[in-house]
Amino acid sequence: MFTSQTSSFQDSIDVEERDDFDSEDIAGYSQKIQLNCYYTIYLYQGTSLTLVDSSLPSEAEPELRTYISRRLSKGALLGGMGNIATVELSIPEQAVGCYCCLLEQERSPEQPDADGNGYVICFMGGSEKGLNLFRLELDKYVQGLHSSLQTPELQNLETEVRPYLSQWYEESVMHIYRVVQLVQSNISLLLHAALSHTPVEVTNSDERTKADVSRFIKAASLQGLSQQDTAAASLCKALSEDTHPYLVIDCSTSPPTLSNSVSNRFCDDWTQAFLNAAERCNPFLLRQILENFKLKAIQDMNSLKRYVRQAEMSHYALFRCCQFLQGCGNGDVLLQNARAEHSDLPEACSIISVLEEFLREQSQAQA
């Protein structure tokens, strides 16, 4: 049982050795080089596109405009919804991932037929698969530009719009990388905080660092995933009613000092994968590893739920449940979530109490 469990875990953690992501995406990251990234914004009126601003080489922009026009004519760009694809342009990378979004202008009584008019925002960099990992961040970043595009004739182009567009990669993609660089091997403590819904406080730092850490915790958390919503909500409520200690990250020292920190073997085992990806300056691989980390945690939670149901009817199943918790290295988090999810099921809660006592005894024996 432990062999298959270990093998499954190793498959999850070894994403950086697999061909489905690495073969083309890591090739450009084996050394520390800056990824080329570009932006373009067009004014869209009726069926015509007018260039407003672009960081693309002059020979590449008309190629992008042709591609966007074709997508618009097919109705492939819906207002406010990003679209990601691979485009071939006259740039060093030749083929590059391209995120496009149509921001429609608000209709006014004076322009009742303005439906569909607006601005098309394009971000280019990395691969299609890489950008897809950050789709939600890119969607949110584009929406942040909406108010700035209401100025007549974009008089704020140089002061607001262009600086904002030029920072898309740093703000939408690099935050996970910056957090791993900040805390280094202590990343396991943040992973554990995210899984256990432990509040995190960042002190003596700038606002960007606080925002980066908050976004990392949100990205690593299981809250918002359909099967975990009820348990996560119950657990968050329980923690808010309890005097649960914050994980404090004090940035007055270098590296930062973390207090009230807790980790476990499961989170510790993922640390090196994050550090290796950060060493390669590969934010896309970092995000893929983070998604694999969450997937493995969800798989283990589902396994525990199955074992608990079986243990209500079988002592052998209870023994298997103890073995599973001992082997997975994430027993404290799994039981915490299981108790929140089964709070209204007395028999399941009794099983969980037995399992919690088992883990305490194991911890005391090892100490």
C-alpha positions in Angstrom: 0.0 0.0 0.0 2.8 2.4 0.9 4.6 1.6 -2.3 1.7 2.6 -4.6 1.0 5.7 -2.4 4.7 6.8 -2.6 4.7 6.2 -6.3 1.6 8.3 -6.9 3.1 11.1 -4.8 6.4 11.1 -6.7 4.5 11.2 -10.0 2.8 14.4 -8.8 5.9 16.0 -7.5 8.0 15.2 -10.6 6.2 17.5 -13.0 9.5 19.1 -14.0 10.8 15.8 -15.4 7.7 15.0 -17.5 7.4 15.7 -21.2 3.8 17.0 -21.1 5.0 20.3 -19.7 8.8 20.5 -19.8 9.8 19.6 -23.3 8.9 22.9 -24.8 8.2 25.1 -21.9 11.4 24.6 -19.9 13.8 24.7 -22.8 14.0 28.5 -22.6 14.4 28.5 -18.8 17.3 26.2 -18.2 19.4 29.4 -17.7 18.5 32.6 -15.9 17.2 34.7 -18.7 14.5 37.3 -18.9 11.4 36.1 -20.8 10.4 38.5 -23.6 6.9 39.6 -23.2 4.8 42.0 -25.2 1.5 43.9 -25.1 -0.8 45.5 -27.7 -4.0 47.5 -27.3 -6.4 48.2 -30.2 -9.5 50.4 -30.5 -12.3 48.2 -31.9 -15.1 50.0 -33.7 -17.6 48.1 -35.8 -15.4 45.8 -37.8 -12.2 47.8 -37.7 -9.2 47.7 -35.5 -7.1 50.7 -34.8 -3.7 50.4 -33.1 -3.5 52.4 -29.9 -0.2 51.2 -28.5 2.1 48.2 -28.7 5.5 46.9 -27.5 5.7 44.4 -30.4 8.3 45.0 -33.1 6.9 47.0 -36.0 6.9 44.0 -38.4 5.0 41.8 -35.9 2.1 44.1 -35.0 0.3 43.8 -38.4 0.5 40.0 -38.1 -1.2 40.2 -34.7 -3.8 42.6 -36.1 -4.7 40.2 -38.9 -5.0 37.3 -36.3 -7.2 39.4 -34.0 -9.4 40.6 -36.9 -9.9 37.0 -37.9 -10.9 36.0 -34.4 -13.4 38.9 -34.1 -15.0 38.1 -37.4 -15.6 34.5 -36.1 -17.1 35.8 -32.9 -14.3 34.1 -30.9 -13.7 37.1 -28.6 -16.5 37.7 -26.1 -16.6 40.8 -24.1 -14.7 40.5 -20.8 -13.7 36.9 -21.4 -10.0 36.2 -22.1 -9.0 33.9 -25.0 -5.6 32.2 -25.1 -3.9 30.7 -28.1 -0.6 30.3 -29.9 0.3 32.9 -32.5 3.2 33.0 -34.9 4.8 36.4 -35.2 8.0 38.0 -36.5 9.6 38.0 -33.0 12.6 36.0 -31.7 10.3 33.3 -30.2 8.3 33.0 -33.5 5.5 31.1 -31.8 4.2 32.6 -28.5 1.3 32.3 -26.2 -1.2 35.1 -26.7 -3.9 36.2 -24.3 -6.6 38.4 -25.9 -9.6 40.1 -24.3 -12.3 42.5 -25.6 -13.3 45.2 -23.2 -16.5 46.6 -24.4 -17.4 50.2 -23.9 -20.4 51.0 -21.9 -23.4 52.0 -24.1 -24.8 55.5 -23.7 -28.2 56.9 -24.9 -26.2 58.9 -27.5 -24.6 55.7 -28.9 -27.3 53.0 -28.7 -25.5 50.9 -31.4 -22.1 50.9 -29.6 -22.5 47.3 -28.6 -19.3 45.4 -29.4 -17.2 48.5 -29.6 -14.3 48.8 -27.1 -10.7 47.9 -26.8 -8.9 44.6 -27.5 -6.1 43.9 -25.1 -3.4 41.4 -26.0 -0.6 40.0 -23.8 2.1 37.8 -25.4 4.8 35.8 -23.7 5.7 32.2 -22.8 3.5 29.4 -24.2 -0.2 28.9 -24.6 -0.2 26.2 -21.9 1.8 28.5 -19.5 -0.6 31.4 -19.9 -3.6 29.1 -19.4 -2.3 28.5 -15.9 -2.7 32.2 -15.1 -6.0 32.8 -16.9 -7.9 34.1 -13.8 -5.0 36.5 -13.0 -4.9 37.8 -16.5 -8.7 38.3 -16.6 -8.6 40.2 -13.4 -5.6 42.3 -14.5 -7.4 43.3 -17.7 -10.5 44.3 -15.8 -8.3 46.6 -13.7 -7.7 48.7 -16.8 -11.4 49.3 -17.5 -11.7 52.7 -15.7 -8.6 54.0 -17.3 -10.0 53.4 -20.8 -13.0 55.7 -20.2 -10.8 58.8 -20.8 -11.6 60.5 -24.2 -9.0 59.7 -26.8 -6.9 58.0 -24.1 -5.2 61.2 -23.0 -3.8 59.1 -20.1 -2.1 56.7 -22.4 1.5 57.6 -21.3 0.7 58.2 -17.7 -1.6 55.3 -16.9 -2.5 52.9 -19.7 1.0 52.2 -21.1 2.7 51.7 -17.6 -0.1 49.4 -16.6 0.0 47.3 -19.8 3.8 47.0 -19.6 3.6 45.5 -16.1 1.2 42.6 -17.0 3.8 39.9 -16.7 5.3 41.1 -13.4 1.9 41.6 -11.8 -0.1 38.6 -13.2 2.5 35.9 -13.6 5.5 36.5 -11.3 3.9 36.8 -7.9 4.3 33.1 -7.1 8.0 33.2 -8.1 8.6 36.3 -5.9 7.0 34.6 -2.9 9.2 31.5 -3.3 12.3 33.7 -3.7 11.2 35.6 -0.5 10.8 32.7 1.9 12.9 30.0 0.1 12.8 26.7 2.0 10.1 28.1 4.3 7.7 27.8 1.4 6.4 24.6 3.1 5.1 26.7 6.0 3.0 28.8 3.6 1.8 25.7 1.9 0.6 24.3 5.2 -1.0 27.6 6.2 -2.9 27.5 2.9 -4.2 24.0 3.3 -5.1 24.4 7.0 -6.8 27.8 6.4 -4.3 29.5 8.9 -4.4 33.3 8.7 -1.2 34.8 7.5 0.1 38.3 8.4 3.0 40.0 6.7 4.8 42.7 8.7 7.5 45.3 7.9 7.1 44.9 4.1 5.8 46.9 1.2 2.3 46.6 -0.1 3.4 44.5 -3.1 4.9 41.8 -0.9 1.8 41.7 1.2 -0.3 41.3 -1.9 2.0 38.7 -3.3 1.8 36.5 -0.2 -2.0 36.9 0.0 -2.3 35.8 -3.7 0.0 32.9 -3.1 -2.1 31.7 -0.1 -5.2 32.0 -2.1 -3.7 30.1 -5.1 -2.5 27.3 -2.8 -5.7 27.0 -0.9 -8.4 24.5 -1.7 -11.2 27.0 -1.0 -13.3 27.6 -4.0 -13.0 24.1 -5.4 -16.4 22.6 -5.8 -15.9 19.5 -3.7 -14.2 21.4 -0.9 -16.5 24.4 -0.6 -18.7 23.2 2.3 -15.8 21.9 4.3 -13.7 25.0 3.7 -16.5 27.3 4.7 -17.2 25.3 7.9 -13.5 25.2 8.8 -13.0 28.9 8.1 -16.0 29.7 10.4 -14.6 27.4 13.1 -11.2 29.0 12.9 -12.7 32.5 13.1 -14.5 31.5 16.3 -11.3 30.1 17.7 -8.2 32.0 18.8 -6.2 30.5 15.9 -2.6 31.9 15.9 -1.6 33.7 12.7 1.5 32.7 10.7 3.5 35.9 10.9 6.1 36.7 8.2 8.4 39.5 9.5 10.2 41.1 6.6 12.5 43.3 8.7 15.1 40.6 8.4 16.6 38.9 5.4 15.5 36.2 4.9 12.2 37.0 6.6 11.5 35.5 10.1 8.4 33.3 10.3 6.7 32.8 13.7 3.8 30.6 14.8 4.8 28.4 11.9 3.7 24.8 11.4 4.5 22.3 8.6 4.3 18.6 8.0 6.1 16.0 6.0 3.7 16.3 3.0 4.4 20.1 2.6 8.1 19.6 3.4 8.4 17.1 0.6 7.2 19.6 -2.0 9.8 22.3 -1.0 12.6 21.2 -3.3 10.4 21.1 -6.4 9.4 24.7 -5.8 13.0 25.7 -5.2 14.2 24.0 -8.4 11.6 25.8 -10.5 12.4 29.1 -8.9 16.1 28.5 -9.6 15.2 28.2 -13.3 13.2 31.4 -13.1 10.2 29.5 -14.5 6.9 30.9 -13.1 4.9 28.6 -15.4 6.5 25.5 -13.9 6.0 26.9 -10.4 2.3 27.3 -11.0 2.0 23.8 -12.5 3.8 22.4 -9.4 1.4 24.3 -7.2 -1.6 22.9 -9.0 -0.1 19.4 -8.7 0.3 20.0 -5.0 -3.3 20.9 -4.6 -4.4 18.0 -6.7 -2.5 15.5 -4.5 -4.0 17.1 -1.4 -7.5 16.7 -2.8 -6.9 13.1 -3.8 -5.7 12.3 -0.2 -8.8 14.1 1.2 -11.1 12.0 -0.9 -9.2 8.8 0.1 -9.6 9.7 3.8 -13.3 10.3 3.3 -13.7 6.9 1.7 -11.7 5.2 4.5 -13.8 7.0 7.2 -17.0 5.7 5.7 -15.6 2.2 5.5 -14.3 2.4 9.1 -17.8 3.0 10.4 -18.5 -0.6 9.5 -15.0 -2.3 9.7 -12.2 -2.3 12.2 -9.8 -3.4 9.5 -10.8 -0.3 7.5 -10.0 1.8 10.6 -6.5 0.1 10.7 -6.1 0.9 7.0 -7.1 4.5 7.7 -4.4 4.8 10.4 -1.9 3.4 8.0 -2.9 5.9 5.3 -2.6 8.9 7.6 0.8 7.7 8.9 2.1 7.3 5.3 0.7 10.4 3.6 2.4 12.9 5.9 -0.6 15.3 5.8 -2.7 13.7 8.5 -3.2 16.9 10.6 -4.6 18.8 7.7 -6.7 16.0 6.4 -8.3 15.3 9.8 -8.9 19.0 10.3 -10.8 19.3 7.0 -12.6 16.0 7.6 -13.9 17.1 11.0 -15.2 20.3 9.5 -16.9 18.4 6.7 -18.4 15.7 8.9 -19.4 17.9 11.9 -23.0 16.8 11.6 -22.3 13.1 11.4 -21.7 11.7 14.9 -20.4 8.3 13.8 -17.9 9.9 11.4 -16.8 12.3 14.1 -16.1 9.4 16.5 -13.9 7.8 13.9 -12.1 11.0 13.4 -11.5 11.4 17.1 -9.9 8.0 17.2 -7.7 8.9 14.3 -6.7 12.2 15.9 -5.7 10.3 19.0 -3.7 7.9 16.9 -1.7 10.7 15.3 -1.0 12.3 18.7 0.4 9.1 20.0 2.5 8.6 16.9 3.8 12.2 17.2 4.7 11.7 20.9 6.4 8.4 20.1 8.6 10.0 17.5 9.4 12.9 19.8 
